[in-house]
């Protein structure tokens, strides 16, 4: 019996033996590639999660839980968890550590624990940092098959990602104050030609054709050139263009039924009363405020006033602003309720000295509503 040989002189049995010898090596190489990719992916996940967490915690807005973002411990953890697709770290345990310091080389002064930590108060000098340290785990699928060792918190050698960012709470934004005379648009009430414009021009064209037959009956040709001048009456119809002003005559939405009182100061607050007779609450788009930022306080060496919060029924904005003015856009829907209410601006110390620069402008979202200006 002869064995069938391949053209190169090797039998099929010899090829099967060679393949059986090489297969384990090929499988180990394939497994090593997969494990190396998984290790690199877990490392990238841990580093990215720490970066996303500090991005969330370094902003000064209101988080999904209703607390300030740098105090929203649960929101910071959720920001990290959103990028963890392989469960590389414990979402609720001690694998995520949130801390605060005053810059590189300084000691940690607080750790964000629980759902919300109201004790976190960033410095007005923008020196406070949030630090998020995440420790992840890597466990080989088949231990000791290839030279991949376990990286976990259990053996004291986890995959660690640590990121830090400064919390900016007092960045001054230079803006131009809106003109306080913008409410002069109420002068549109004086445009009362609506009953008069259309009647007078329509009557005059109807009478002009009546003399034209009289002129045509005369044999003289001198009357024919007079007909084009009679057509000059048609430009008087341009008075109809004044009717385009009529749609702007809308007395009811000009002030949106909202009146206000004068600006007053009491203690460490500056406030203005509002009274709305609108049929429903009116939404606010922006709030502008100016104050005596450098000499508003009498006693002590610190004469400045720093704005810390704005309240209209509930808190609209919080942070630190050195002034002399600021324009804020509420992060949540803010409305002026029906009836009497007050908008209150709270400062870090008592407001003792007004200098006439105090101004408040409330911009409304409703179309046609003029801003509320004081004084």
Protein Blocks (a to p, Z undefined) as FASTA:
>chain_A
ZZdddfkopafklmmmmmmmmmmmmmmmmmmmmmmmmmmmmmmmmmmmmmmmmmmmmpcb
dcfkopafklmmmlmmmmmmmmmmnopacfklmmbccdddebehiacfbdcehjbdckbc
cdfklpaccddddddddddfbghkbccddddfklopacdddddddddfbbccddddddfk
lmmmmmmmmmmmlmmmmmmmmmmmmmmmmmmmmmmmpmbfklmmmmmmmmmmmmmmmmmm
mmmmmmmmcfklmnnopacdddddehjbccdddddfbfbdcddfbdcddddfklmpfgdj
blbdcdfbdcehiafbgcddebjbdcdddfbdcdddehjdddddddfbdcfbdghlaccd
dddfbghiacdddZZ
